[in-house]
Every structure is written in C-alpha cells, then in structure tokens.
Amino acid sequence: MDSSSIKKQNLSNFKQQNSKNNTIKGTLFALIAGTLWGLSGICAQFLFQNKNLTPEWVVCIRLISSGLILLSVAYAKEKNNIFKIFKSKRDVKDLVLFGILGMFGVQYTYFVAIKYSNAATATVIQYLGPAIILIYQSLKNKSLPSFVELFAVVLSILGVFVLVTHLDINNLVISKQALLWALGAAFALAYYTIKPGNLLNNFSNICVTGWGMLIGGVVFSFIKPIFDISGTFDIYTIAVIIVVIIFGTVIPFSIYVISTKLIGPTKTSLFSTIEPVSSALLSIFLLNLSFGFMDFLGTAMIIAMVIILSIGKKQ
C-alpha cells in the first residue's frame, strides 16, 4: 500500500472515529439536558410545597436571570449581532409574542400545574405538546395525519386518561385545576415551539431564547415584581433557585443546542424524552412521591407518542 492510500485510510478512520465520538457526545448531552429539565420541575415543586414560594415569582426570577445569562453567552459569540433582532418591526412583534405567550406562558402554566399536582404529572401531561402541534399542522395544511401519527395522538390521549383517572372515570387522581393547568402547559408548549420559526431562520437559538426569556420575565415583573418575595427565603431556598436557573435552564438549553448540531434535532428530541422519566424517578427518590402502575402506564403511553412522532416522516 503506497503512502497516498495509507493517508486516505487514516483519514477515513479518523472521520469514522470522530463521527462515533460526536454521536456518543450528542446522545449524552441530550440525555443530560432532559434529566436536568426533569430536575428543574422537582426543584420547583420543593419551592412551592416546602418554602411556600409562588409560581409567579419563581418563573419571573428564572426567566430574567436565565435570559441575562444566555444573552451574555450569545454576546460573547456574536457581539452586537444579538441586537439585530430589533431592526425589523415584524421580528420585534414575533419576539414579544414569543417572550410573553410562549416563553412565559409555557413556564407559568407548567409551574402552576406543579403547584396543584406534582412535577412528574405536570411534565408528562405537558408532553402532549407534540400531538397538539401535529393536529395544528394538519389543520393548517388541510391534510389528514398518517395512520401512524393518528395512532400516536390517540395513544397520548389515552395515556392522559390513564394517568388522571387510573381507569376509574368517577374519580380524578389529580385535581381539576392541576389537569387544566397541565393541559394549558401542553398548548403553551406547542405555541412556544411553533411561534419562533421565522426568528430561528434568521437568528441563533440562544439569541432568540435569551431575548424571549428576558422579555417574558421583565413584562411579567410589572405584575409580580421580583422584589416582592413571599414564603420562606433562606439558604436552602437560594440554593434551589440557583439550581433551577443554572442546572435547570442555562446548562440544559446550552447542551441541547450542541446536541442538535452533533446528532441532529430528531435524535436529540428523541433522547430528551427522558425528561418525564427523570422527573418521575426523581420525584420518587427525592420527594417520596407514590408512583403506581397506572402512573407508569400513562407515562409510557405519552412518551411512546413522542417517540413515534419523532421518528415519523413528518417532523
């Protein structure tokens, strides 16, 4: 074998090894991101139930702090380009709507659902978002979903039914408030996913998300000022809030973006479905939540829906 062939072989081996490493790294990042998002819900539940903090205040401080951190990271990479998003009136309108109805909406409804139930249940029901997006896209495009997609939607609806009734239609396992807020979180998640489409075509994920968080948090701070603190505020409260901001928001979002670049958005979204699983398991071990067979069955059905839609033809 001549030197040219050896070089080509070495280059091929290097590319294969590099591709394998990227796959492993991307998969780990997606799994870690999903796990940390699950941890964020657990921390919120602790703050509501043990420290009597309000969802309004926690969401407000989380969005403003996380938004400032993400924009700082974006500025380090993009410099003044992060302000170009405000040059177009259409972009400003989309960004404000995304920040208030999308970013704040999905955070607030999710946290209120946790307050009325628990992190595991709220997280699982929120994962109806992909099914809502599918229905919306079908109506928008005036096209029927495929049989597989329709099966996934029906499966998710049955999963919620199992989760909230345990197959006893006369008794809800969770309160009506919890169910309504969790369903609201699912619709907010769908809006949050669809709305920034045009923005993401022109600006980076971290820039759009950072501004969305900051705008949503600042606007709502006029309703619930971050200095208007209620509940028990001690060293443990501060520590858990830091975990929510850094480990439950900034880090998982950052590594999620990296994962999409390494293994693609489809695989990343697929592996990140560990979030409701991690939320359930962490609730059991950290908060002593009772999670029975029906709870696991309903959770599994909803996660199966997400997986089916993730690997289907229509993304």
C-alpha positions, -999 to +999 in steps of 0.1 A: +000+000+000+015+033-010+017+064+012-013+081-005-035+051+002-023+050+038-032+087+042-067+081+028-072+051+051-061+071+081-083+100+072-113+076+068-106+060+102-103+095+118-137+106+103-154+074+115-139+077+150-149+114+151-184+106+139-187+080+166-175+103+193-199+130+181-228+105+183-218+095+218-213+131+230-246+143+213-266+114+229-252+121+263-259+158+261-295+152+251-300+127+279-284+151+304-305+180+292-337+160+296-326+149+331-318+184+342-351+197+329-368+170+350-347+181+380-359+217+374-395+206+379-386+188+411-369+219+425-399+240+417-422+215+435-399+218+465-400+256+465-438+256+462-446+229+488-417+234+513-408+271+510-443+285+500-429+305+471-453+314+444-451+302+408-453+338+396-421+348+415-401+317+406-410+320+369-401+357+369-367+353+386-359+322+365-367+339+331-349+372+339-318+355+353-316+328+326-323+353+299-294+376+310-270+347+313-279+333+278-276+367+262-242+372+278-231+339+263-246+350+229-229+384+231-195+367+237-200+347+205-220+372+183-212+406+198-236+433+187-253+409+162-276+399+191-293+434+188-301+430+151-333+411+161-348+445+169-343+461+135-374+447+119-409+455+133-421+420+124-392+404+143-399+426+173-436+417+173-428+380+169-402+382+197-425+400+221-453+375+215-428+346+218-415+360+251-449+367+267-472+340+253-446+314+245-417+316+269-435+330+299-467+311+290-451+277+290-431+283+322-460+297+341-486+271+332-462+243+339-452+256+373-488+263+384-496+227+373-468+215+395-481+236+424-516+219+421-502+184+415-465+174+412-436+177+389-439+143+374-476+145+364-473+181+351-442+171+330-459+141+315-491+159+305-471+188+291-456+163+267-489+163+248-474+193+231-461+174+200-496+159+195-511+193+196-486+206+170-494+177+147-531+185+149-524+221+143-502+214+113-528+190+098-555+217+101-532+244+087-521+223+057-556+208+053-542+173+053-550+143+073-523+128+095-510+094+086-523+063+104-492+061+125-494+097+135-531+094+143-523+063+164-497+083+183-522+111+191-549+086+203-522+068+223-513+101+240-549+109+248-554+075+263-522+080+283-535+112+299-568+094+306-550+066+324-527+090+342-555+112+357-582+086+363-564+053+368-592+039+347-619+050+372-639+076+354-657+086+386-626+098+404-598+121+392-564+112+407-553+149+403-574+180+409-593+197+380-570+227+385-539+206+380-553+189+349-564+222+333-531+239+340-511+209+327-532+209+295-526+246+293-489+239+296-491+215+267-508+241+245-483+267+256-455+243+247-470+239+212-472+277+207-437+281+222-424+256+196-442+269+166-441+307+171-403+314+168-400+296+135-393+328+115-369+342+141-349+310+142-344+312+104-325+345+109-311+344+144-293+319+166-313+297+191-295+311+221-302+347+210-339+341+204-344+321+236-323+346+257-344+376+245-376+356+248-368+348+284-358+383+293-388+400+277-412+375+292-397+379+327-394+417+325-430+422+313-444+400+340-423+417+367-446+447+364-474+423+376-453+404+401-421+423+410-391+401+417-385+421+449-420+412+462-409+379+479-433+357+498-427+325+516-396+312+534-364+327+519-333+310+535-300+295+523-318+264+510-343+285+490-314+304+474-295+271+466-326+255+450-333+287+429-297+287+417-302+250+407-334+260+388-316+288+369-282+273+362-288+235+361-325+236+352-323+262+325-290+276+312-269+243+311-296+220+296-306+245+270-269+251+260-260+214+257-293+207+240-283+231+212-249+214+210-266+180+208-288+191+178-256+201+160-239+168+168-267+142+161-295+163+146-328+176+160-347+144+156-324+122+176-319+150+202-356+154+207-360+116+209-333+112+236-346+142+256-379+124+262-360+111+293-373+143+310-407+129+322-389+096+332-363+115+352-390+137+367-410+106+378-379+088+392-365+119+410-400+125+425-400+090+439-365+092+454-363+128+464-398+138+473-412+103+482-439+105+456-461+074+452-460+064+416-480+033+408-485+010+379-512+032+363-490+062+366-461+044+348-485+031+322-500+065+314-465+080+313-452+052+290-481+058+266-474+095+263-437+090+259-444+064+232-464+091+213-434+114+214-411+087+201-435+077+173-438+113+161-400+119+165-391+090+142-420+095+118-417+112+084-434+145+094-411+163+119 
